[in-house]
């Protein structure tokens, strides 16, 4: 499809959103920014809480006239169930309702590897994890991403809103752990994947894994490549340093057994912002 011109980027003040603000304009996009907190350096950004009914009008206005939405907002770690539901379930539903009401045709949804976090990592010689692997969330956070994928499917089947749900691996400027050597998604490759998800024809609801072209990859990138995604980076350039510093994860540890790693046992917790 022709490249969308104007994007609503939610979660624009977050880690992924900050880097996408820098990288996506090079693909020809004009960005409209939204976050629950002020966006540094962007005084025109819309400040709205997607879960707050009082902000529904602001959300509707934010969506009005855009060609597509890149949805990065929400809690990205484990948290209490009520907090996860508000940010990642109710807020997402409000976004999709605004998208439907305003006739926006496509969403790129930031899902997560933690939607399938209890999936066993393949042993040497076994095939990579397919994108058709069933939901096996490792946390309330992962569960909310399962909901998001299913909500996207519903809005495609019922309302014709297309979505590419990207199960993001480890998004960092460079990998910070041995586990991340298989799941790393570089910022440049993330922008390439978002661009492919925005411009591919007839995606309906498509689920893809989001990582770079990592030598140690444990999942199948074929559905992402089918969109036109051609990753350029490989975490292997960081492998020697990380292994020397951290050693290999011990056999039987969550990092070895499960895609979600430590999230299956002792997930890092989100801390609400202090006023």
Secondary structure, DSSP 8 states (H G I E B T S, - for coil): ----SEEEEESTTSHHHHHHHHHGGGGT-EEEEEESS--TT-TT-EE--TT-GGGHHHHHHHHTT-SEEEE--S--SB--HHHHIIIIIIHHHHHHHHHHHHT--EEEEEEEGGGGTTSB---TTS--B-TT-----SSHHHHHHHHHHHHHHHHHHHH--EEEEEEE-EESSS--SSTHHHHEE-HHHHHHHHHHHHHSS--SEEEEEE----TT--B--HHHHHTT------GGGGHHHHHHHH----TTSHHHHBTTGGGGTS--B------
